[in-house]
Structures are given as C-alpha cells and as structure tokens.
C-alpha cells in the first residue's frame, strides 16, 4: 500500500463547534443551507458519489 493510499484510508475525525447563540438567530434559509452543507460533508465522508448527493437535494 502506498503512503497516499494509507493516508486516504486512515480514519480521521472532524470537530465542529456550534455556537448556540448563532444557531438560535439563524433564518430558516440559513438553517436549511447549513443542514445541506453538513449532509454533504457526511456523504463525502461516507464515500458517496457527488451525483448521489445532487439527487437528494430538496
């Protein structure tokens, strides 16, 4: 296994800090955009194809 393949297969964790005050003052449109971005990150982390994520957009 090459170093690049090893790096790509190594589990990694992302830490997100969410500010409650900012979350409470978000508009519905901002909240929807944030949810869509987070869903995209999760799908990317799971190895989903970009075409699959486009199919699931609301």
PDB file of N, H, CA, C and O in Angstrom:
ATOM      1  N   UNK A   1       0.858  -1.179   0.000  1.00  0.00           N
ATOM      2  CA  UNK A   1       0.000   0.000   0.000  1.00  0.00           C
ATOM      3  C   UNK A   1       0.901   1.237   0.000  1.00  0.00           C
ATOM      4  O   UNK A   1       1.845   1.328   0.784  1.00  0.00           O
ATOM      5  N   UNK A   2       0.597   2.189  -0.889  1.00  0.00           N
ATOM      6  H   UNK A   2      -0.170   2.115  -1.526  1.00  0.00           H
ATOM      7  CA  UNK A   2       1.401   3.404  -0.959  1.00  0.00           C
ATOM      8  C   UNK A   2       1.064   4.325   0.217  1.00  0.00           C
ATOM      9  O   UNK A   2       0.053   4.150   0.898  1.00  0.00           O
ATOM     10  N   UNK A   3       1.933   5.304   0.431  1.00  0.00           N
ATOM     11  H   UNK A   3       2.753   5.447  -0.122  1.00  0.00           H
ATOM     12  CA  UNK A   3       1.713   6.259   1.526  1.00  0.00           C
ATOM     13  C   UNK A   3       0.419   7.041   1.311  1.00  0.00           C
ATOM     14  O   UNK A   3      -0.295   7.334   2.269  1.00  0.00           O
ATOM     15  N   UNK A   4       0.115   7.380   0.048  1.00  0.00           N
ATOM     16  H   UNK A   4       0.696   7.142  -0.731  1.00  0.00           H
ATOM     17  CA  UNK A   4      -1.106   8.137  -0.248  1.00  0.00           C
ATOM     18  C   UNK A   4      -2.344   7.291   0.057  1.00  0.00           C
ATOM     19  O   UNK A   4      -3.295   7.781   0.665  1.00  0.00           O
ATOM     20  N   UNK A   5      -2.333   6.032  -0.359  1.00  0.00           N
ATOM     21  H   UNK A   5      -1.560   5.634  -0.853  1.00  0.00           H
ATOM     22  CA  UNK A   5      -3.463   5.149  -0.085  1.00  0.00           C
ATOM     23  C   UNK A   5      -3.644   4.964   1.411  1.00  0.00           C
ATOM     24  O   UNK A   5      -4.771   4.937   1.906  1.00  0.00           O
ATOM     25  N   UNK A   6      -2.536   4.838   2.134  1.00  0.00           N
ATOM     26  H   UNK A   6      -1.621   4.860   1.732  1.00  0.00           H
ATOM     27  CA  UNK A   6      -2.601   4.679   3.579  1.00  0.00           C
ATOM     28  C   UNK A   6      -3.212   5.920   4.221  1.00  0.00           C
ATOM     29  O   UNK A   6      -4.044   5.814   5.122  1.00  0.00           O
ATOM     30  N   UNK A   7      -2.799   7.095   3.755  1.00  0.00           N
ATOM     31  H   UNK A   7      -2.124   7.181   3.022  1.00  0.00           H
ATOM     32  CA  UNK A   7      -3.335   8.348   4.291  1.00  0.00           C
ATOM     33  C   UNK A   7      -4.834   8.457   4.020  1.00  0.00           C
ATOM     34  O   UNK A   7      -5.594   8.887   4.889  1.00  0.00           O
ATOM     35  N   UNK A   8      -5.258   8.070   2.821  1.00  0.00           N
ATOM     36  H   UNK A   8      -4.641   7.720   2.116  1.00  0.00           H
ATOM     37  CA  UNK A   8      -6.675   8.159   2.471  1.00  0.00           C
ATOM     38  C   UNK A   8      -7.533   7.171   3.244  1.00  0.00           C
ATOM     39  O   UNK A   8      -8.714   7.428   3.475  1.00  0.00           O
ATOM     40  N   UNK A   9      -6.960   6.052   3.646  1.00  0.00           N
ATOM     41  H   UNK A   9      -6.000   5.843   3.459  1.00  0.00           H
ATOM     42  CA  UNK A   9      -7.746   5.046   4.357  1.00  0.00           C
ATOM     43  C   UNK A   9      -7.670   5.191   5.872  1.00  0.00           C
ATOM     44  O   UNK A   9      -8.365   4.481   6.598  1.00  0.00           O
ATOM     45  N   UNK A  10      -6.830   6.109   6.354  1.00  0.00           N
ATOM     46  H   UNK A  10      -6.265   6.686   5.764  1.00  0.00           H
ATOM     47  CA  UNK A  10      -6.710   6.327   7.786  1.00  0.00           C
ATOM     48  C   UNK A  10      -7.935   7.085   8.295  1.00  0.00           C
ATOM     49  O   UNK A  10      -8.253   8.154   7.774  1.00  0.00           O
ATOM     50  N   UNK A  11      -8.623   6.552   9.298  1.00  0.00           N
ATOM     51  H   UNK A  11      -8.364   5.684   9.721  1.00  0.00           H
ATOM     52  CA  UNK A  11      -9.793   7.257   9.838  1.00  0.00           C
ATOM     53  C   UNK A  11      -9.395   8.615  10.418  1.00  0.00           C
ATOM     54  O   UNK A  11      -8.366   8.749  11.079  1.00  0.00           O
ATOM     55  N   UNK A  12     -10.221   9.601  10.158  1.00  0.00           N
ATOM     56  H   UNK A  12     -11.058   9.493   9.621  1.00  0.00           H
ATOM     57  CA  UNK A  12     -10.000  10.942  10.700  1.00  0.00           C
ATOM     58  C   UNK A  12     -11.299  11.445  11.298  1.00  0.00           C
ATOM     59  O   UNK A  12     -12.384  11.000  10.926  1.00  0.00           O
ATOM     60  N   UNK A  13     -11.176  12.369  12.218  1.00  0.00           N
ATOM     61  H   UNK A  13     -10.294  12.731  12.520  1.00  0.00           H
ATOM     62  CA  UNK A  13     -12.360  12.917  12.873  1.00  0.00           C
ATOM     63  C   UNK A  13     -12.312  14.430  12.793  1.00  0.00           C
ATOM     64  O   UNK A  13     -11.260  15.037  12.994  1.00  0.00           O
ATOM     65  N   UNK A  14     -13.442  15.031  12.502  1.00  0.00           N
ATOM     66  H   UNK A  14     -14.296  14.537  12.339  1.00  0.00           H
ATOM     67  CA  UNK A  14     -13.565  16.476  12.417  1.00  0.00           C
ATOM     68  C   UNK A  14     -14.347  16.963  13.626  1.00  0.00           C
ATOM     69  O   UNK A  14     -15.404  16.422  13.952  1.00  0.00           O
ATOM     70  N   UNK A  15     -13.829  17.973  14.280  1.00  0.00           N
ATOM     71  H   UNK A  15     -12.971  18.412  14.015  1.00  0.00           H
ATOM     72  CA  UNK A  15     -14.512  18.539  15.436  1.00  0.00           C
ATOM     73  C   UNK A  15     -15.175  19.852  15.017  1.00  0.00           C
ATOM     74  O   UNK A  15     -14.509  20.761  14.520  1.00  0.00           O
ATOM     75  N   UNK A  16     -16.469  19.942  15.219  1.00  0.00           N
ATOM     76  H   UNK A  16     -17.010  19.204  15.623  1.00  0.00           H
ATOM     77  CA  UNK A  16     -17.213  21.154  14.897  1.00  0.00           C
ATOM     78  C   UNK A  16     -17.737  21.783  16.178  1.00  0.00           C
ATOM     79  O   UNK A  16     -18.353  21.113  17.006  1.00  0.00           O
ATOM     80  N   UNK A  17     -17.488  23.070  16.329  1.00  0.00           N
ATOM     81  H   UNK A  17     -16.988  23.614  15.655  1.00  0.00           H
ATOM     82  CA  UNK A  17     -18.013  23.795  17.478  1.00  0.00           C
ATOM     83  C   UNK A  17     -19.184  24.636  16.978  1.00  0.00           C
ATOM     84  O   UNK A  17     -19.022  25.478  16.094  1.00  0.00           O
ATOM     85  N   UNK A  18     -20.350  24.405  17.545  1.00  0.00           N
ATOM     86  H   UNK A  18     -20.482  23.721  18.263  1.00  0.00           H
ATOM     87  CA  UNK A  18     -21.545  25.127  17.132  1.00  0.00           C
ATOM     88  C   UNK A  18     -21.940  26.119  18.222  1.00  0.00           C
ATOM     89  O   UNK A  18     -22.140  25.747  19.378  1.00  0.00           O
ATOM     90  N   UNK A  19     -22.047  27.371  17.836  1.00  0.00           N
ATOM     91  H   UNK A  19     -21.885  27.673  16.897  1.00  0.00           H
ATOM     92  CA  UNK A  19     -22.384  28.446  18.768  1.00  0.00           C
ATOM     93  C   UNK A  19     -23.904  28.518  18.928  1.00  0.00           C
ATOM     94  O   UNK A  19     -24.605  28.857  17.974  1.00  0.00           O
ATOM     95  N   UNK A  20     -24.425  28.203  20.123  1.00  0.00           N
ATOM     96  H   UNK A  20     -23.856  27.927  20.897  1.00  0.00           H
ATOM     97  CA  UNK A  20     -25.883  28.205  20.336  1.00  0.00           C
ATOM     98  C   UNK A  20     -26.543  29.544  19.997  1.00  0.00           C
ATOM     99  O   UNK A  20     -27.651  29.567  19.461  1.00  0.00           O
ATOM    100  N   UNK A  21     -25.880  30.647  20.301  1.00  0.00           N
ATOM    101  H   UNK A  21     -24.980  30.628  20.736  1.00  0.00           H
ATOM    102  CA  UNK A  21     -26.462  31.960  20.017  1.00  0.00           C
ATOM    103  C   UNK A  21     -26.644  32.152  18.521  1.00  0.00           C
ATOM    104  O   UNK A  21     -27.690  32.622  18.074  1.00  0.00           O
ATOM    105  N   UNK A  22     -25.631  31.789  17.749  1.00  0.00           N
ATOM    106  H   UNK A  22     -24.781  31.407  18.113  1.00  0.00           H
ATOM    107  CA  UNK A  22     -25.738  31.916  16.292  1.00  0.00           C
ATOM    108  C   UNK A  22     -26.791  30.965  15.739  1.00  0.00           C
ATOM    109  O   UNK A  22     -27.524  31.316  14.814  1.00  0.00           O
ATOM    110  N   UNK A  23     -26.865  29.772  16.299  1.00  0.00           N
ATOM    111  H   UNK A  23     -26.269  29.488  17.049  1.00  0.00           H
ATOM    112  CA  UNK A  23     -27.864  28.810  15.828  1.00  0.00           C
ATOM    113  C   UNK A  23     -29.277  29.325  16.067  1.00  0.00           C
ATOM    114  O   UNK A  23     -30.156  29.149  15.224  1.00  0.00           O
ATOM    115  N   UNK A  24     -29.492  29.954  17.202  1.00  0.00           N
ATOM    116  H   UNK A  24     -28.777  30.096  17.887  1.00  0.00           H
ATOM    117  CA  UNK A  24     -30.826  30.449  17.551  1.00  0.00           C
ATOM    118  C   UNK A  24     -31.252  31.632  16.693  1.00  0.00           C
ATOM    119  O   UNK A  24     -32.446  31.869  16.514  1.00  0.00           O
ATOM    120  N   UNK A  25     -30.281  32.380  16.158  1.00  0.00           N
ATOM    121  H   UNK A  25     -29.311  32.187  16.304  1.00  0.00           H
ATOM    122  CA  UNK A  25     -30.618  33.578  15.384  1.00  0.00           C
ATOM    123  C   UNK A  25     -30.587  33.341  13.874  1.00  0.00           C
ATOM    124  O   UNK A  25     -30.755  34.283  13.100  1.00  0.00           O
ATOM    125  N   UNK A  26     -30.376  32.099  13.449  1.00  0.00           N
ATOM    126  H   UNK A  26     -30.240  31.334  14.078  1.00  0.00           H
ATOM    127  CA  UNK A  26     -30.349  31.784  12.018  1.00  0.00           C
ATOM    128  C   UNK A  26     -31.756  31.863  11.434  1.00  0.00           C
ATOM    129  O   UNK A  26     -32.739  31.501  12.080  1.00  0.00           O
ATOM    130  N   UNK A  27     -31.824  32.342  10.205  1.00  0.00           N
ATOM    131  H   UNK A  27     -31.025  32.636   9.680  1.00  0.00           H
ATOM    132  CA  UNK A  27     -33.101  32.312   9.496  1.00  0.00           C
ATOM    133  C   UNK A  27     -33.350  30.884   9.014  1.00  0.00           C
ATOM    134  O   UNK A  27     -32.447  30.047   9.041  1.00  0.00           O
ATOM    135  N   UNK A  28     -34.558  30.617   8.583  1.00  0.00           N
ATOM    136  H   UNK A  28     -35.291  31.297   8.561  1.00  0.00           H
ATOM    137  CA  UNK A  28     -34.874  29.282   8.069  1.00  0.00           C
ATOM    138  C   UNK A  28     -34.008  28.954   6.855  1.00  0.00           C
ATOM    139  O   UNK A  28     -33.550  27.822   6.704  1.00  0.00           O
ATOM    140  N   UNK A  29     -33.784  29.937   5.994  1.00  0.00           N
ATOM    141  H   UNK A  29     -34.156  30.857   6.116  1.00  0.00           H
ATOM    142  CA  UNK A  29     -32.952  29.717   4.803  1.00  0.00           C
ATOM    143  C   UNK A  29     -31.510  29.394   5.199  1.00  0.00           C
ATOM    144  O   UNK A  29     -30.893  28.501   4.618  1.00  0.00           O
ATOM    145  N   UNK A  30     -30.973  30.115   6.186  1.00  0.00           N
ATOM    146  H   UNK A  30     -31.474  30.840   6.658  1.00  0.00           H
ATOM    147  CA  UNK A  30     -29.612  29.839   6.666  1.00  0.00           C
ATOM    148  C   UNK A  30     -29.528  28.452   7.296  1.00  0.00           C
ATOM    149  O   UNK A  30     -28.556  27.725   7.094  1.00  0.00           O
ATOM    150  N   UNK A  31     -30.543  28.101   8.050  1.00  0.00           N
ATOM    151  H   UNK A  31     -31.333  28.692   8.214  1.00  0.00           H
ATOM    152  CA  UNK A  31     -30.581  26.783   8.695  1.00  0.00           C
ATOM    153  C   UNK A  31     -30.628  25.671   7.645  1.00  0.00           C
ATOM    154  O   UNK A  31     -29.922  24.669   7.764  1.00  0.00           O
ATOM    155  N   UNK A  32     -31.454  25.851   6.627  1.00  0.00           N
ATOM    156  H   UNK A  32     -32.027  26.665   6.530  1.00  0.00           H
ATOM    157  CA  UNK A  32     -31.545  24.862   5.551  1.00  0.00           C
ATOM    158  C   UNK A  32     -30.216  24.716   4.817  1.00  0.00           C
ATOM    159  O   UNK A  32     -29.805  23.604   4.485  1.00  0.00           O
ATOM    160  N   UNK A  33     -29.543  25.841   4.564  1.00  0.00           N
ATOM    161  H   UNK A  33     -29.876  26.744   4.834  1.00  0.00           H
ATOM    162  CA  UNK A  33     -28.247  25.797   3.880  1.00  0.00           C
ATOM    163  C   UNK A  33     -27.212  25.075   4.739  1.00  0.00           C
ATOM    164  O   UNK A  33     -26.424  24.282   4.224  1.00  0.00           O
ATOM    165  N   UNK A  34     -27.210  25.343   6.035  1.00  0.00           N
ATOM    166  H   UNK A  34     -27.850  25.987   6.453  1.00  0.00           H
ATOM    167  CA  UNK A  34     -26.262  24.685   6.939  1.00  0.00           C
ATOM    168  C   UNK A  34     -26.510  23.180   6.992  1.00  0.00           C
ATOM    169  O   UNK A  34     -25.567  22.389   6.987  1.00  0.00           O
ATOM    170  N   UNK A  35     -27.771  22.796   7.042  1.00  0.00           N
ATOM    171  H   UNK A  35     -28.537  23.439   7.045  1.00  0.00           H
ATOM    172  CA  UNK A  35     -28.115  21.367   7.073  1.00  0.00           C
ATOM    173  C   UNK A  35     -27.665  20.689   5.785  1.00  0.00           C
ATOM    174  O   UNK A  35     -27.125  19.584   5.817  1.00  0.00           O
ATOM    175  N   UNK A  36     -27.886  21.351   4.653  1.00  0.00           N
ATOM    176  H   UNK A  36     -28.325  22.249   4.627  1.00  0.00           H
ATOM    177  CA  UNK A  36     -27.474  20.783   3.365  1.00  0.00           C
ATOM    178  C   UNK A  36     -25.959  20.621   3.301  1.00  0.00           C
ATOM    179  O   UNK A  36     -25.461  19.611   2.803  1.00  0.00           O
ATOM    180  N   UNK A  37     -25.228  21.606   3.802  1.00  0.00           N
ATOM    181  H   UNK A  37     -25.632  22.426   4.207  1.00  0.00           H
ATOM    182  CA  UNK A  37     -23.760  21.515   3.797  1.00  0.00           C
ATOM    183  C   UNK A  37     -23.272  20.404   4.716  1.00  0.00           C
ATOM    184  O   UNK A  37     -22.367  19.650   4.358  1.00  0.00           O
ATOM    185  N   UNK A  38     -23.866  20.304   5.892  1.00  0.00           N
ATOM    186  H   UNK A  38     -24.601  20.917   6.182  1.00  0.00           H
ATOM    187  CA  UNK A  38     -23.477  19.232   6.819  1.00  0.00           C
ATOM    188  C   UNK A  38     -23.805  17.862   6.235  1.00  0.00           C
ATOM    189  O   UNK A  38     -23.022  16.922   6.373  1.00  0.00           O
ATOM    190  N   UNK A  39     -24.949  17.751   5.590  1.00  0.00           N
ATOM    191  H   UNK A  39     -25.584  18.514   5.478  1.00  0.00           H
ATOM    192  CA  UNK A  39     -25.313  16.478   4.957  1.00  0.00           C
ATOM    193  C   UNK A  39     -24.315  16.127   3.862  1.00  0.00           C
ATOM    194  O   UNK A  39     -23.934  14.966   3.714  1.00  0.00           O
ATOM    195  N   UNK A  40     -23.894  17.125   3.097  1.00  0.00           N
ATOM    196  H   UNK A  40     -24.203  18.068   3.218  1.00  0.00           H
ATOM    197  CA  UNK A  40     -22.893  16.902   2.055  1.00  0.00           C
ATOM    198  C   UNK A  40     -21.570  16.427   2.627  1.00  0.00           C
ATOM    199  O   UNK A  40     -20.928  15.538   2.069  1.00  0.00           O
ATOM    200  N   UNK A  41     -21.160  17.026   3.751  1.00  0.00           N
ATOM    201  H   UNK A  41     -21.681  17.748   4.205  1.00  0.00           H
ATOM    202  CA  UNK A  41     -19.925  16.593   4.421  1.00  0.00           C
ATOM    203  C   UNK A  41     -20.025  15.149   4.878  1.00  0.00           C
ATOM    204  O   UNK A  41     -19.088  14.368   4.707  1.00  0.00           O
ATOM    205  N   UNK A  42     -21.163  14.798   5.459  1.00  0.00           N
ATOM    206  H   UNK A  42     -21.924  15.432   5.597  1.00  0.00           H
ATOM    207  CA  UNK A  42     -21.354  13.420   5.920  1.00  0.00           C
ATOM    208  C   UNK A  42     -21.339  12.439   4.755  1.00  0.00           C
ATOM    209  O   UNK A  42     -20.759  11.357   4.853  1.00  0.00           O
ATOM    210  N   UNK A  43     -21.978  12.818   3.659  1.00  0.00           N
ATOM    211  H   UNK A  43     -22.449  13.696   3.580  1.00  0.00           H
ATOM    212  CA  UNK A  43     -21.995  11.935   2.494  1.00  0.00           C
ATOM    213  C   UNK A  43     -20.600  11.789   1.900  1.00  0.00           C
ATOM    214  O   UNK A  43     -20.207  10.697   1.490  1.00  0.00           O
ATOM    215  N   UNK A  44     -19.849  12.890   1.853  1.00  0.00           N
ATOM    216  H   UNK A  44     -20.168  13.777   2.186  1.00  0.00           H
ATOM    217  CA  UNK A  44     -18.481  12.832   1.348  1.00  0.00           C
ATOM    218  C   UNK A  44     -17.621  11.942   2.239  1.00  0.00           C
ATOM    219  O   UNK A  44     -16.827  11.140   1.749  1.00  0.00           O
ATOM    220  N   UNK A  45     -17.785  12.090   3.539  1.00  0.00           N
ATOM    221  H   UNK A  45     -18.430  12.742   3.937  1.00  0.00           H
ATOM    222  CA  UNK A  45     -17.019  11.268   4.481  1.00  0.00           C
ATOM    223  C   UNK A  45     -17.363   9.791   4.335  1.00  0.00           C
ATOM    224  O   UNK A  45     -16.518   8.924   4.561  1.00  0.00           O
ATOM    225  N   UNK A  46     -18.604   9.511   3.958  1.00  0.00           N
ATOM    226  H   UNK A  46     -19.290  10.216   3.775  1.00  0.00           H
ATOM    227  CA  UNK A  46     -19.034   8.124   3.785  1.00  0.00           C
ATOM    228  C   UNK A  46     -18.641   7.571   2.422  1.00  0.00           C
ATOM    229  O   UNK A  46     -18.819   6.383   2.153  1.00  0.00           O
ATOM    230  N   UNK A  47     -18.105   8.440   1.560  1.00  0.00           N
ATOM    231  H   UNK A  47     -17.961   9.405   1.779  1.00  0.00           H
ATOM    232  CA  UNK A  47     -17.669   7.993   0.247  1.00  0.00           C
ATOM    233  C   UNK A  47     -18.751   8.022  -0.807  1.00  0.00           C
ATOM    234  O   UNK A  47     -18.629   7.358  -1.836  1.00  0.00           O
ATOM    235  N   UNK A  48     -19.810   8.779  -0.571  1.00  0.00           N
ATOM    236  H   UNK A  48     -19.910   9.318   0.266  1.00  0.00           H
ATOM    237  CA  UNK A  48     -20.907   8.861  -1.538  1.00  0.00           C
ATOM    238  C   UNK A  48     -20.454   9.624  -2.777  1.00  0.00           C
ATOM    239  O   UNK A  48     -19.609  10.515  -2.693  1.00  0.00           O
ATOM    240  N   UNK A  49     -21.014   9.275  -3.907  1.00  0.00           N
ATOM    241  H   UNK A  49     -21.702   8.551  -3.975  1.00  0.00           H
ATOM    242  CA  UNK A  49     -20.726   9.927  -5.172  1.00  0.00           C
ATOM    243  C   UNK A  49     -21.411  11.296  -5.197  1.00  0.00           C
ATOM    244  O   UNK A  49     -22.503  11.450  -4.650  1.00  0.00           O
ATOM    245  N   UNK A  50     -20.779  12.287  -5.827  1.00  0.00           N
ATOM    246  H   UNK A  50     -19.892  12.162  -6.271  1.00  0.00           H
ATOM    247  CA  UNK A  50     -21.355  13.632  -5.908  1.00  0.00           C
ATOM    248  C   UNK A  50     -22.701  13.611  -6.625  1.00  0.00           C
ATOM    249  O   UNK A  50     -23.589  14.389  -6.278  1.00  0.00           O
ATOM    250  N   UNK A  51     -22.869  12.747  -7.606  1.00  0.00           N
ATOM    251  H   UNK A  51     -22.148  12.114  -7.887  1.00  0.00           H
ATOM    252  CA  UNK A  51     -24.146  12.648  -8.321  1.00  0.00           C
ATOM    253  C   UNK A  51     -25.251  12.175  -7.393  1.00  0.00           C
ATOM    254  O   UNK A  51     -26.397  12.603  -7.525  1.00  0.00           O
ATOM    255  N   UNK A  52     -24.917  11.296  -6.455  1.00  0.00           N
ATOM    256  H   UNK A  52     -23.985  10.949  -6.348  1.00  0.00           H
ATOM    257  CA  UNK A  52     -25.908  10.826  -5.490  1.00  0.00           C
ATOM    258  C   UNK A  52     -26.392  11.970  -4.621  1.00  0.00           C
ATOM    259  O   UNK A  52     -27.588  12.076  -4.348  1.00  0.00           O
ATOM    260  N   UNK A  53     -25.475  12.832  -4.180  1.00  0.00           N
ATOM    261  H   UNK A  53     -24.504  12.745  -4.401  1.00  0.00           H
ATOM    262  CA  UNK A  53     -25.862  13.924  -3.292  1.00  0.00           C
ATOM    263  C   UNK A  53     -26.755  14.923  -4.016  1.00  0.00           C
ATOM    264  O   UNK A  53     -27.646  15.505  -3.398  1.00  0.00           O
ATOM    265  N   UNK A  54     -26.536  15.136  -5.311  1.00  0.00           N
ATOM    266  H   UNK A  54     -25.811  14.663  -5.813  1.00  0.00           H
ATOM    267  CA  UNK A  54     -27.377  16.057  -6.075  1.00  0.00           C
ATOM    268  C   UNK A  54     -28.797  15.521  -6.188  1.00  0.00           C
ATOM    269  O   UNK A  54     -29.751  16.299  -6.224  1.00  0.00           O
ATOM    270  N   UNK A  55     -28.946  14.209  -6.245  1.00  0.00           N
ATOM    271  H   UNK A  55     -28.171  13.577  -6.216  1.00  0.00           H
ATOM    272  CA  UNK A  55     -30.272  13.602  -6.340  1.00  0.00           C
ATOM    273  C   UNK A  55     -31.089  13.794  -5.079  1.00  0.00           C
ATOM    274  O   UNK A  55     -32.318  13.792  -5.141  1.00  0.00           O
ATOM    275  N   UNK A  56     -30.449  13.959  -3.949  1.00  0.00           N
ATOM    276  H   UNK A  56     -29.450  13.961  -3.899  1.00  0.00           H
ATOM    277  CA  UNK A  56     -31.133  14.021  -2.664  1.00  0.00           C
ATOM    278  C   UNK A  56     -31.480  15.435  -2.233  1.00  0.00           C
ATOM    279  O   UNK A  56     -32.110  15.612  -1.191  1.00  0.00           O
ATOM    280  N   UNK A  57     -31.094  16.442  -2.994  1.00  0.00           N
ATOM    281  H   UNK A  57     -30.582  16.299  -3.841  1.00  0.00           H
ATOM    282  CA  UNK A  57     -31.367  17.819  -2.583  1.00  0.00           C
ATOM    283  C   UNK A  57     -32.845  18.112  -2.659  1.00  0.00           C
ATOM    284  O   UNK A  57     -33.549  17.640  -3.552  1.00  0.00           O
ATOM    285  N   UNK A  58     -33.303  18.906  -1.700  1.00  0.00           N
ATOM    286  H   UNK A  58     -32.731  19.290  -0.975  1.00  0.00           H
ATOM    287  CA  UNK A  58     -34.725  19.247  -1.623  1.00  0.00           C
ATOM    288  C   UNK A  58     -34.962  20.591  -2.255  1.00  0.00           C
ATOM    289  O   UNK A  58     -36.099  21.063  -2.294  1.00  0.00           O
TER     290      UNK A  58
END
